[in-house]
Amino acid sequence: MKSNKILITGISSFVGFNLVKNFAGDFDVYGGISRQKETYQNLESTRLHLLENKINFIQMDMLNTEQIASAIK
């Protein structure tokens, strides 16, 4: 496990997906998604599938600060 953690939200989007690809080698990456992985379709689903073994997925509400804090502890 890497010592530095990073939380990246919107990992199914173009920007989020590419941020994960850039940081996954150097950081312990936690990827925030807003709903169940199975509900994503098309390109978003493909991006999540490509990240499956590279990061830790967290389904969360980004407005819930307690959930975010506990995810990155």
C-alpha positions in Angstrom: 0.0 0.0 0.0 1.3 3.4 -0.9 1.6 6.0 1.8 -0.1 8.9 0.0 -3.8 8.8 -0.6 -5.7 10.7 -3.2 -9.4 10.9 -3.8 -10.5 11.6 -7.4 -14.1 12.2 -8.1 -15.9 11.8 -11.5 -13.6 8.9 -12.5 -16.0 7.8 -15.3 -15.5 11.2 -17.0 -12.7 12.1 -19.4 -10.8 14.3 -16.9 -11.3 12.0 -13.9 -10.3 8.9 -15.8 -7.1 10.5 -17.0 -6.3 11.8 -13.6 -6.5 8.3 -12.2 -4.3 7.0 -15.0 -1.7 9.6 -14.1 -1.7 9.2 -10.3 -2.4 5.5 -9.9 1.3 4.5 -10.0 2.4 7.0 -7.3 -0.6 7.2 -5.0 -3.1 5.0 -3.3 -6.0 6.2 -5.4 -9.6 6.2 -4.3 -12.2 6.8 -7.0 -15.4 8.4 -6.1 -18.5 7.4 -8.1 -22.1 8.6 -7.4 -23.9 5.3 -8.1 -23.5 1.6 -8.5 -20.8 0.6 -11.1 -23.4 -1.6 -12.8 -25.6 1.3 -13.7 -23.0 3.1 -15.8 -23.3 2.5 -19.6 -21.2 2.8 -22.8 -17.9 4.8 -22.5 -18.4 5.5 -18.8 -18.7 1.7 -18.1 -15.7 1.0 -20.2 -13.6 3.5 -18.3 -14.6 2.1 -14.9 -13.8 -1.5 -16.1 -10.3 -0.4 -17.2 -9.7 1.0 -13.7 -11.0 -2.0 -11.7 -7.7 -3.4 -10.5 -5.8 -0.1 -10.3 -7.9 1.9 -7.7 -10.3 1.6 -4.7 -13.8 2.4 -5.8 -16.0 4.3 -3.3 -19.7 5.0 -4.0 -20.4 8.3 -2.2 -22.5 11.4 -2.1 -20.0 14.2 -2.6 -22.2 16.5 -0.4 -21.6 14.2 2.6 -18.4 15.5 4.1 -18.4 12.8 6.8 -18.4 10.1 4.1 -15.6 11.7 2.3 -13.5 12.1 5.4 -13.9 8.4 6.4 -13.1 7.3 2.9 -9.6 8.9 2.9 -8.6 8.1 6.5 
